Amino acid sequence: MRVTAIVPVWNRVELLEKLIGKLRAQTRPPAEVLVVDNGSTDGSAEAAERLGARVVRMGRNAGFAPAVNRGIREARTEALAVINNDVEPTSDWLGRLVEGLEDPGVWFACGKILDSGDHTRIDGTYDLYCRGGAAWRAGHGRPDGAAFASRRHAAMASFTASLFRAELFRRIGPLDEGLVSYLEDVDFGLRCAQGGCPGVYVPHAVAFHVGSATLGRWNGEIVRAIARNQIVLIAKHYPPPLATRLAWPILVAQTLWGLVALRHGRGIAWTRGVLEGLRRLKHIRRSEPGNAAVFYSVVTRSEAEILRIQRETGFDLYWRLYFFLTGGASD
């Protein structure tokens, strides 16, 4: 199986150079490294070309989703690895993920992503989503251990570092460019789950992630974008009767997230994002395929897995309060 590694970038040339070196050194290297440059000003595009990557210049910072979509259109292989420039894969990362796609019923493969500053701690594995419209990178912040050591079904892959069949994007569609950046992978994962395109979590495919290396953690623009896109995803995926039925979990999840943003000094950014999301409501086109019953089944299973992992590994305050106030997906 031939693989194109798609790397969307916006500055941080030193991270990109390290990543290209790691990709070239894979035990099963990609057929091509395709760098999609979002208007970098630090020589990232030129450095990538010197290192033998093919570079597509967007000419401006168009956002993560448009950059990835451009890479998907440019690639010519049967599998596509999407990987951020602040990720450092181990030497067998890609080979392990390719093995995960050997089952013809598997559409994508994601591995174990560890914190680059603490290799004993999980940065993320695969994505999960609750009835209240908030996502969680399964295992984020947890010590690595038995809970994350087994291969298992994954309904949604993080686009931080995952491998996809190219056919999946023709079947499900590209990333939603209206989301620009943040949660576009959750939206894609929800469409995969509703469309019957499962993936697999491969724990031995290990990479290390800096996380928000370009803008920094809890940057106001990140908070604004996430708050906006959480509202957009609810409008996009929840049919009105289901949104009414789940009004309480939605209110709890979104309010708690706002309180977390406030604790980090980003209350204004959160408010701006929510208002921006609300202004977009009448322009949002609902996702297909799927219906209320299918979507409800997807999110209840996903929420149940959040609860299981939280119980096994210790509750975050956010999720402890969410499940205390909502009772979990039992109705």
ROMARGU-608218 format. One line per 10 residues: number of its first residue (from 1); their letters; for each residue x, y, z of N, C-alpha, C. Coordinates in steps of 0.02 Angstrom, whole numbers, plus 50000, padded with zeros to 5 digits. Layout:
N
NUM) a) X/Y/Z/X/Y/Z/X/Y/Z; ...
END
This chain:
331
1) mrvtaivpvw) 50042/49940/50000/50000/50000/50000/50044/50062/50000; 50037/50104/49949/50076/50165/49944/50042/50221/49982; 50082/50261/50016/50055/50312/50060/50085/50380/50042; 50042/50431/50042/50065/50501/50039/50057/50530/50109; 50110/50560/50135/50107/50595/50199/50091/50668/50185; 50033/50690/50208/50010/50759/50198/50025/50799/50261; 50065/50851/50254/50086/50891/50312/50063/50964/50301; 50009/50985/50333/49989/51056/50329/50033/51097/50376; 50059/51154/50353/50105/51193/50395/50090/51267/50391; 50105/51300/50446/50105/51373/50449/50160/51392/50498
11) nrvellekli) 50220/51404/50471/50280/51422/50509/50304/51363/50552; 50351/51378/50597/50387/51329/50638/50429/51282/50594; 50474/51312/50556/50516/51274/50509/50557/51220/50544; 50579/51234/50605/50621/51185/50640/50583/51120/50654; 50518/51126/50668/50478/51067/50679/50467/51029/50614; 50455/51066/50560/50444/51034/50496/50505/50996/50473; 50564/51025/50480/50625/50991/50459/50635/50926/50498; 50621/50928/50563/50628/50867/50603/50578/50814/50581; 50516/50836/50567/50465/50788/50547/50482/50755/50480; 50504/50794/50431/50520/50765/50366/50576/50713/50375
21) gklraqtrpp) 50625/50728/50416/50678/50679/50430/50650/50615/50460; 50603/50622/50506/50573/50562/50537/50532/50522/50487; 50498/50556/50442/50458/50521/50391/50503/50484/50343; 50559/50514/50324/50606/50481/50278/50637/50420/50311; 50643/50421/50378/50677/50367/50414/50629/50311/50436; 50566/50314/50415/50519/50262/50434/50540/50194/50406; 50525/50142/50443/50539/50074/50418/50497/50060/50356; 50441/50094/50350/50399/50091/50290/50385/50162/50269; 50431/50195/50236/50424/50267/50222/50368/50281/50172; 50340/50341/50175/50288/50359/50126/50317/50365/50056
31) aevlvvdngs) 50275/50352/50006/50296/50360/49937/50311/50433/49922; 50276/50479/49957/50286/50550/49947/50269/50587/50011; 50309/50639/50024/50292/50687/50077/50266/50750/50042; 50204/50767/50056/50171/50824/50024/50158/50877/50077; 50194/50932/50073/50187/50987/50121/50140/51039/50091; 50088/51055/50127/50041/51107/50105/50054/51168/50149; 50083/51219/50119/50106/51277/50156/50052/51331/50158; 50032/51350/50218/49980/51400/50228/50008/51470/50234; 50051/51489/50187/50078/51556/50188/50131/51569/50241; 50173/51519/50254/50226/51527/50305/50273/51584/50285
41) tdgsaeaaer) 50299/51617/50336/50345/51673/50325/50415/51658/50350; 50427/51596/50371/50492/51579/50401/50534/51532/50358; 50515/51524/50293/50553/51481/50249/50534/51408/50253; 50476/51392/50282/50455/51322/50287/50449/51288/50219; 50419/51323/50171/50409/51293/50105/50476/51278/50071; 50522/51325/50076/50587/51316/50044/50626/51260/50078; 50622/51257/50144/50657/51204/50181/50630/51135/50161; 50564/51130/50155/50533/51066/50136/50557/51044/50067; 50561/51091/50020/50584/51074/49953/50657/51051/49954; 50698/51084/49994/50769/51063/49999/50774/50992/50026
51) lgarvvrmgr) 50727/50972/50067/50728/50905/50097/50692/50854/50054; 50671/50873/49994/50642/50826/49947/50567/50817/49949; 50532/50858/49988/50459/50855/49990/50430/50893/49931; 50371/50873/49910/50333/50914/49862/50293/50965/49901; 50295/51027/49878/50263/51081/49915/50207/51111/49873; 50150/51119/49904/50094/51156/49875/50086/51219/49916; 50089/51276/49884/50084/51340/49919/50013/51367/49914; 49982/51376/49972/49914/51403/49975/49914/51479/49965; 49970/51511/49980/49976/51583/49970/49951/51625/50027; 49916/51594/50075/49891/51629/50134/49875/51577/50187
61) nagfapavnr) 49859/51600/50246/49840/51553/50299/49766/51538/50292; 49751/51488/50250/49682/51470/50235/49650/51429/50290; 49690/51401/50336/49664/51359/50388/49681/51286/50377; 49672/51246/50429/49691/51176/50427/49649/51137/50377; 49583/51143/50381/49540/51103/50337/49553/51116/50263; 49556/51179/50241/49572/51190/50170/49640/51163/50149; 49689/51167/50194/49756/51141/50177/49755/51066/50169; 49722/51031/50215/49718/50958/50210/49679/50938/50147; 49624/50972/50134/49585/50955/50074/49626/50964/50011; 49667/51017/50009/49710/51027/49950/49759/50969/49944
71) girearteal) 49787/50947/50000/49833/50890/49998/49798/50827/49974; 49736/50816/49997/49698/50757/49975/49688/50759/49899; 49671/50817/49873/49661/50823/49800/49725/50812/49761; 49781/50831/49789/49845/50826/49754/49875/50755/49757; 49858/50717/49808/49888/50651/49818/49863/50601/49767; 49904/50551/49752/49887/50501/49702/49896/50429/49728; 49901/50420/49792/49911/50354/49820/49846/50328/49851; 49845/50263/49867/49784/50233/49893/49773/50246/49968; 49825/50271/50001/49819/50288/50072/49851/50355/50086; 49822/50392/50133/49845/50459/50149/49857/50465/50224
81) avinndvept) 49917/50484/50243/49932/50497/50313/49930/50573/50323; 49889/50596/50368/49886/50667/50385/49923/50675/50451; 49973/50719/50452/50013/50726/50512/50034/50799/50522; 50024/50825/50582/50043/50893/50598/50118/50901/50601; 50142/50963/50590/50215/50973/50590/50245/50969/50661; 50203/50972/50713/50229/50967/50781/50224/50896/50809; 50223/50847/50765/50221/50777/50784/50287/50744/50766; 50311/50700/50811/50372/50663/50799/50356/50588/50802; 50348/50555/50743/50329/50484/50743/50389/50439/50757; 50378/50384/50792/50430/50334/50800/50442/50300/50733
91) sdwlgrlveg) 50496/50263/50727/50518/50238/50662/50469/50190/50629; 50430/50154/50669/50383/50106/50640/50311/50130/50642; 50301/50195/50655/50234/50223/50661/50192/50210/50599; 50218/50228/50541/50179/50221/50479/50168/50148/50462; 50219/50107/50470/50212/50036/50455/50158/50003/50497; 50155/50021/50561/50103/49994/50605/50033/50014/50582; 50026/50078/50561/49961/50101/50539/49941/50067/50473; 49988/50057/50429/49973/50022/50366/49948/49951/50381; 49980/49918/50429/49956/49852/50450/49884/49855/50475; 49867/49911/50508/49799/49919/50533/49748/49924/50478
101) ledpgvwfac) 49769/49945/50418/49723/49951/50362/49719/49887/50320; 49753/49835/50341/49752/49773/50302/49683/49741/50301; 49644/49751/50353/49575/49727/50354/49534/49770/50306; 49503/49741/50256/49466/49781/50207/49406/49818/50237; 49384/49799/50296/49329/49833/50328/49349/49893/50369; 49415/49907/50371/49441/49964/50410/49456/50021/50362; 49431/50081/50378/49440/50138/50334/49495/50185/50357; 49513/50183/50420/49567/50226/50444/49599/50193/50505; 49660/50215/50519/49697/50189/50576/49730/50247/50613; 49724/50245/50679/49756/50296/50721/49795/50262/50775
111) gkildsgdht) 49847/50296/50798/49891/50265/50848/49890/50302/50914; 49939/50285/50955/49946/50316/51021/49991/50377/51015; 49965/50434/51034/50003/50496/51031/50020/50516/51103; 50084/50521/51117/50107/50538/51184/50130/50611/51186; 50130/50639/51245/50152/50708/51256/50228/50711/51244; 50249/50757/51201/50321/50762/51186/50362/50783/51247; 50330/50817/51294/50365/50838/51354/50366/50786/51408; 50324/50735/51403/50320/50681/51452/50297/50618/51417; 50344/50577/51398/50330/50518/51358/50290/50464/51395; 50275/50475/51458/50235/50428/51495/50161/50448/51496
121) ridgtydlyc) 50144/50504/51464/50077/50532/51470/50044/50536/51401; 49979/50517/51398/49941/50516/51336/49923/50588/51315; 49937/50604/51252/49910/50666/51223/49843/50652/51191; 49837/50594/51158/49774/50575/51128/49780/50508/51094; 49723/50477/51079/49722/50413/51043/49674/50419/50984; 49610/50419/51000/49558/50431/50950/49507/50479/50980; 49461/50503/50940/49414/50554/50964/49349/50521/50989; 49320/50553/51040/49255/50534/51066/49212/50597/51072; 49146/50587/51075/49100/50644/51072/49040/50629/51116; 49020/50678/51156/48964/50667/51202/48899/50696/51174
131) rggaawragh) 48844/50678/51205/48778/50702/51183/48773/50778/51189; 48813/50808/51233/48811/50880/51242/48850/50919/51191; 48881/50885/51143/48915/50920/51089/48986/50940/51105; 49019/50905/51150/49090/50918/51166/49130/50855/51151; 49190/50865/51125/49234/50809/51106/49289/50799/51157; 49316/50738/51159/49372/50722/51202/49420/50677/51163; 49484/50695/51164/49535/50650/51137/49546/50596/51189; 49524/50536/51174/49523/50482/51224/49591/50474/51257; 49591/50480/51323/49652/50471/51361/49693/50533/51374; 49671/50590/51346/49712/50650/51352/49729/50666/51425
141) grpdgaafas) 49794/50674/51438/49817/50691/51505/49828/50633/51551; 49809/50572/51529/49815/50513/51571/49885/50482/51566; 49909/50450/51619/49970/50410/51613/49959/50353/51564; 50007/50339/51523/50002/50282/51478/49998/50218/51520; 49957/50171/51498/49950/50110/51536/49906/50060/51502; 49881/50012/51541/49842/49956/51513/49779/49979/51478; 49749/50034/51500/49687/50057/51469/49696/50077/51397; 49758/50089/51375/49771/50113/51307/49819/50066/51270; 49824/50004/51294/49873/49958/51266/49844/49909/51215; 49779/49907/51208/49748/49856/51165/49719/49886/51101
151) rrhaamasft) 49727/49849/51048/49697/49868/50984/49621/49866/50991; 49585/49916/50963/49513/49917/50970/49481/49957/50914; 49416/49952/50909/49377/49991/50862/49384/50065/50878; 49386/50107/50826/49387/50179/50835/49336/50209/50787; 49290/50248/50814/49239/50278/50771/49262/50343/50739; 49309/50378/50772/49332/50443/50747/49407/50450/50758; 49442/50472/50706/49514/50481/50710/49532/50554/50716; 49581/50568/50758/49609/50636/50761/49653/50646/50700; 49649/50705/50669/49692/50720/50612/49760/50746/50634; 49776/50739/50698/49844/50756/50720/49895/50711/50687
161) aslfraelfr) 49878/50646/50684/49924/50597/50653/49885/50532/50643; 49857/50522/50583/49819/50461/50569/49825/50444/50495; 49805/50382/50479/49810/50356/50411/49740/50340/50385; 49725/50359/50323/49659/50350/50294/49664/50318/50225; 49614/50278/50208/49607/50258/50139/49585/50319/50098; 49616/50330/50041/49598/50387/49999/49525/50383/49979; 49499/50323/49969/49429/50313/49949/49381/50341/50001; 49403/50344/50065/49359/50368/50117/49336/50440/50104; 49381/50481/50078/49364/50551/50066/49317/50558/50005; 49319/50511/49960/49271/50511/49905/49203/50487/49929
171) rigpldeglv) 49204/50442/49978/49142/50413/50003/49107/50460/50053; 49145/50489/50099/49117/50530/50152/49118/50605/50134; 49166/50623/50092/49175/50694/50076/49237/50721/50111; 49260/50780/50090/49320/50810/50120/49304/50841/50188; 49355/50869/50219/49344/50907/50280/49299/50968/50265; 49259/50987/50314/49215/51045/50306/49257/51108/50313; 49268/51143/50258/49310/51203/50259/49277/51261/50295; 49212/51257/50305/49179/51309/50344/49201/51310/50417; 49227/51253/50441/49253/51250/50509/49323/51279/50514; 49358/51285/50459/49424/51315/50452/49476/51274/50490
181) syledvdfgl) 49478/51281/50556/49525/51244/50598/49491/51228/50665; 49505/51169/50691/49481/51143/50755/49411/51112/50748; 49409/51049/50769/49349/51006/50769/49328/50985/50699; 49366/51004/50647/49349/50980/50580/49359/50904/50577; 49406/50877/50617/49415/50804/50618/49358/50770/50655; 49330/50802/50707/49273/50774/50742/49212/50772/50695; 49201/50825/50658/49147/50826/50609/49156/50769/50558; 49217/50760/50533/49230/50707/50485/49218/50639/50518; 49239/50631/50581/49229/50568/50616/49156/50552/50627; 49115/50603/50642/49044/50592/50650/49013/50569/50584
191) rcaqggcpgv) 49036/50597/50529/49010/50575/50464/49032/50504/50449; 49094/50487/50467/49117/50418/50457/49074/50369/50497; 49062/50386/50560/49024/50341/50604/48953/50332/50578; 48922/50386/50556/48853/50382/50530/48852/50346/50462; 48907/50351/50425/48910/50320/50359/48934/50249/50358; 48947/50220/50418/48968/50150/50422/49039/50139/50398; 49084/50185/50415/49155/50179/50395/49199/50177/50458; 49206/50120/50489/49243/50116/50552/49318/50117/50543; 49353/50132/50597/49425/50131/50597/49451/50088/50653; 49517/50089/50662/49549/50049/50714/49601/50090/50750
201) yvphavafhv) 49606/50079/50815/49658/50108/50857/49714/50057/50862; 49775/50078/50843/49834/50034/50843/49882/50061/50896; 49884/50032/50956/49922/50062/51010/49998/50061/51000; 50023/50015/50958/50095/50012/50947/50119/50062/50894; 50073/50098/50863/50092/50152/50817/50098/50215/50859; 50159/50231/50880/50170/50284/50929/50201/50346/50898; 50176/50404/50919/50205/50468/50899/50203/50514/50959; 50243/50567/50956/50246/50616/51010/50223/50684/50983; 50185/50720/51024/50152/50781/51000/50167/50839/51047; 50189/50896/51016/50200/50956/51056/50134/50985/51078
211) gsatlgrwng) 50087/50993/51031/50020/51018/51047/50017/51094/51044; 49976/51121/50998/49967/51193/50990/50034/51229/50985; 50080/51200/50946/50148/51227/50942/50150/51295/50908; 50103/51308/50863/50105/51372/50826/50077/51429/50867; 50018/51420/50896/49985/51475/50932/49992/51469/51008; 50005/51409/51034/50010/51400/51105/49944/51377/51136; 49948/51340/51190/49889/51314/51224/49847/51372/51251; 49782/51366/51247/49734/51415/51272/49744/51484/51241; 49768/51485/51180/49769/51547/51141/49697/51568/51129; 49684/51633/51132/49616/51658/51125/49584/51639/51059
221) eivraiarnq) 49622/51638/51004/49594/51620/50940/49574/51546/50938; 49612/51504/50972/49594/51433/50975/49529/51424/51014; 49524/51457/51071/49463/51453/51112/49403/51477/51072; 49410/51534/51038/49356/51561/50998/49334/51512/50944; 49383/51483/50909/49366/51437/50854/49332/51374/50880; 49356/51347/50936/49325/51286/50963/49254/51301/50987; 49245/51357/51023/49178/51374/51046/49130/51383/50988; 49153/51417/50936/49112/51426/50876/49095/51359/50844; 49145/51317/50835/49135/51255/50798/49094/51204/50838; 49096/51207/50904/49052/51164/50943/48979/51180/50928
231) ivliakhypp) 48963/51243/50924/48894/51263/50908/48877/51242/50836; 48924/51250/50791/48912/51232/50721/48899/51157/50715; 48938/51115/50750/48928/51043/50745/48861/51022/50772; 48838/51054/50826/48772/51038/50852/48719/51054/50800; 48724/51113/50771/48675/51133/50720/48678/51088/50659; 48737/51065/50642/48747/51026/50581/48723/50954/50589; 48734/50925/50648/48722/50853/50656/48660/50835/50696; 48635/50880/50737/48577/50864/50779/48513/50885/50745; 48470/50839/50722/48405/50860/50697/48367/50898/50751; 48326/50947/50733/48293/50988/50784/48258/50949/50840
241) platrlawpi) 48220/50895/50826/48189/50858/50882/48241/50829/50930; 48297/50805/50902/48348/50777/50946/48383/50832/50986; 48395/50889/50955/48426/50944/50991/48381/50966/51049; 48316/50965/51039/48269/50981/51093/48272/50929/51148; 48274/50866/51128/48278/50811/51177/48342/50815/51218; 48396/50836/51186/48461/50838/51220/48480/50909/51243; 48430/50951/51250/48445/51021/51269/48483/51026/51334; 48466/50985/51383/48501/50989/51448/48574/50967/51443; 48590/50908/51415/48661/50892/51406/48700/50943/51365; 48668/50971/51313/48701/51022/51273/48716/51084/51315
251) lvaqtlwglv) 48668/51106/51353/48678/51165/51396/48733/51152/51447; 48732/51093/51477/48783/51077/51527/48853/51075/51496; 48860/51039/51440/48926/51031/51409/48955/51097/51386; 48913/51139/51356/48938/51202/51330/48953/51252/51386; 48911/51253/51437/48924/51298/51493/48986/51278/51531; 48995/51214/51543/49056/51191/51577/49118/51208/51537; 49113/51202/51471/49171/51218/51430/49186/51293/51435; 49134/51334/51438/49144/51405/51447/49176/51421/51513; 49158/51385/51565/49189/51396/51631/49263/51377/51631; 49279/51323/51594/49350/51304/51587/49388/51360/51551
261) alrhgrgiaw) 49359/51386/51497/49392/51442/51461/49400/51502/51507; 49349/51516/51547/49353/51573/51594/49409/51563/51645; 49416/51501/51669/49470/51486/51717/49539/51499/51688; 49544/51491/51621/49608/51504/51587/49612/51576/51561; 49568/51618/51583/49570/51688/51563/49545/51701/51493; 49504/51655/51466/49481/51662/51396/49406/51665/51392; 49373/51693/51442/49301/51698/51441/49275/51740/51384; 49309/51795/51369/49287/51839/51314/49293/51802/51247; 49348/51766/51238/49358/51729/51176/49304/51676/51168; 49286/51642/51223/49232/51592/51220/49166/51624/51201
271) trgvleglrr) 49150/51680/51232/49088/51715/51217/49085/51735/51143; 49140/51762/51118/49143/51781/51048/49131/51721/51003; 49161/51665/51020/49152/51605/50979/49081/51580/50979; 49049/51579/51038/48979/51557/51042/48934/51602/51000; 48944/51667/51006/48902/51714/50968/48914/51706/50893; 48976/51694/50874/48991/51684/50803/48958/51620/50778; 48959/51567/50820/48925/51505/50801/48851/51514/50794; 48820/51551/50840/48748/51563/50836/48729/51603/50774; 48772/51650/50755/48757/51690/50695/48760/51647/50632; 48796/51592/50634/48802/51549/50575/48745/51499/50567
281) lkhirrsepg) 48702/51494/50617/48654/51439/50619/48612/51434/50555; 48585/51490/50532/48539/51487/50475/48574/51470/50409; 48641/51472/50409/48678/51457/50347/48707/51387/50346; 48695/51348/50400/48726/51283/50406/48685/51230/50369; 48720/51191/50329/48689/51136/50292/48700/51072/50331; 48646/51037/50346/48651/50977/50388/48686/50920/50351; 48722/50880/50391/48762/50826/50363/48717/50770/50336; 48744/50735/50287/48715/50674/50260/48773/50625/50252; 48764/50560/50257/48702/50526/50270/48686/50524/50344; 48631/50491/50362/48615/50482/50431/48546/50509/50448
291) naavfysvvt) 48522/50490/50505/48458/50515/50530/48464/50519/50606; 48412/50542/50638/48415/50554/50710/48432/50490/50748; 48402/50434/50729/48414/50371/50765/48486/50349/50759; 48514/50354/50698/48583/50334/50687/48630/50379/50726; 48619/50444/50721/48663/50491/50755/48659/50482/50831; 48598/50473/50857/48592/50463/50929/48629/50401/50952; 48625/50348/50912/48662/50287/50929/48737/50299/50930; 48762/50338/50881/48834/50354/50878/48856/50391/50940; 48820/50444/50958/48843/50486/51014/48832/50452/51082; 48781/50410/51089/48772/50376/51153/48827/50324/51163
301) rseaeilriq) 48846/50289/51110/48901/50241/51117/48966/50277/51133; 48977/50334/51100/49037/50372/51111/49039/50400/51183; 48983/50426/51206/48981/50452/51274/48992/50397/51325; 48963/50338/51312/48974/50281/51357/49048/50263/51362; 49084/50270/51306/49156/50254/51308/49194/50308/51347; 49173/50371/51340/49204/50423/51381/49196/50406/51455; 49136/50387/51474/49122/50370/51544/49164/50311/51567; 49169/50260/51524/49208/50201/51542/49281/50219/51555; 49311/50257/51509/49382/50274/51516/49393/50319/51576; 49347/50366/51586/49353/50410/51644/49350/50370/51709
311) retgfdlywr) 49304/50322/51713/49300/50280/51772/49363/50239/51783; 49391/50213/51729/49450/50170/51734/49513/50209/51753; 49518/50271/51730/49582/50307/51736/49578/50369/51781; 49519/50384/51807/49511/50442/51850/49478/50499/51814; 49429/50530/51847/49388/50581/51815/49424/50648/51811; 49420/50681/51752/49433/50752/51747/49374/50787/51781; 49386/50847/51808/49332/50884/51840/49276/50899/51791; 49295/50917/51729/49243/50932/51678/49196/50873/51670; 49224/50814/51659/49181/50756/51645/49146/50731/51708; 49176/50739/51766/49142/50721/51828/49078/50763/51835
321) lyffltggas) 49084/50829/51823/49026/50872/51829/48975/50858/51774; 48999/50846/51713/48954/50832/51658/48911/50771/51673; 48942/50716/51694/48905/50655/51706/48862/50660/51769; 48885/50698/51819/48845/50709/51878/48781/50746/51861; 48787/50797/51818/48730/50839/51802/48683/50809/51750; 48709/50766/51707/48668/50738/51653/48648/50666/51664; 48684/50631/51707/48668/50561/51719/48696/50513/51667; 48728/50539/51615/48756/50495/51563/48703/50473/51514; 48726/50437/51463/48682/50417/51407/48642/50354/51426; 48594/50364/51470/48555/50306/51493/48482/50309/51472
331) d) 48460/50368/51445/48388/50374/51428/48373/50347/51358
END
